[in-house]
């Protein structure tokens, strides 16, 4: 027991945050910290995080700070590389431990490795999946490469979700010396949802109170209606709500109203999210190679065609509508993501990594696991048993925008 730092990463919540609870139980004093990344360019010469995505992160940080202050603590926000700012803070406050969640992506693992090399005593814990990996009954190295086989394995064992943890009853006092930094920004950008755990929990509750799970399976592929899909993903992406909290609430809903196709499909989508996380635990850096898990050479990058695709000026109405919605809102329906990604890779012979990087920049619900997994899947460089997903745009229009309302909304 001593002075500790809790480094919030993609877990900006107090409810069901096992590692934060662990830090509270093993610290005499505790300083909650978040490290804002420095703005940087991608290899394709655009900002790695758009204004919408940055505004979303700052909203969630403000809400987390409010929650911590209500419990007598606060959130110190620093800016820079974790390997630079955290060792200096660790030394300044006389910390003897740093707690954080484990993230299996290469850059995030490198951050932890560099902090260990700097001499910090780091405790990490895996906590971002609905299922506890320890309950799978298999080693991660044995994870099936086909999602359907994974789902069947899970269902055969009747695994549903790990039990969420309550908020910590008390947070240890702050260290006597807390540096003053506050790079959290107010933004004039209006997003279609409000950031933070308090809003996430309210959204989940109203979603269930309005009986929207009942219609989820039927409406989830709609292109733009807000209530057609759950819209849990922005909060899940930054960890303002956990998959286990959502799964538990849907389970309670089933106990009250009965299970149906919609409630099953919500769980099914959370299982896909788990699968992409477990896949990264299994394959790590291989998922970030140009050829991914395949032996195929990816398409080369063409700046001119990328400009047309990313700005919604390809001349293909549905694609242009989707890309303009993405630029304007920081969001796209799952169906539209698949359509525009497929068009970029197959119709425009685009480089899948550049497409994935554009989604990372734009999406307020960007999640390293799901974004990488889905792009690999569509482009045929991942685990798709069909070797990729080429969509027929005319067929998609006939099925999902026959009246042209979606295209009219975003092209005018």
Secondary structure, 3 states (H helix, E strand, C coil): CEEEEEEECCCCCCCCCHHHHHHHHCEEEEEEEEEECCCCECCCCCECCCHHHHHHHHHHHHHHHHHHHHCCCCEEEEECCHHHHHHHHHHHHCCCEEEEECCCCHHHHHHHHHHHHCCCCEEEECCCCCCCHHHCCCCHHHCCCCHHHHHHHHHHCCCCCCCCCCCCCCCCECCCCCCCCECCCCCCCCCCCCCCHHHHHHHHHHHHHCCHHHHHHHHCCCCCCHHHCCCCHHHHHHCCCCHHHHHHHHHHHHHHHCCCHHHHHHHHHHHHHHHHHHHHHHHHHHHHCCCCCCCCCCCCCCHHHHHHHHHCCCCCHHHHHHHHHHHHHCCCCHHHHHHHHHHHHHHCCCCHHHHHHHHHHHCCCCCHHHHHHHHHHHHCCCCCCCCCCCCCHHHHHHHHCCCCHHHHHHHC
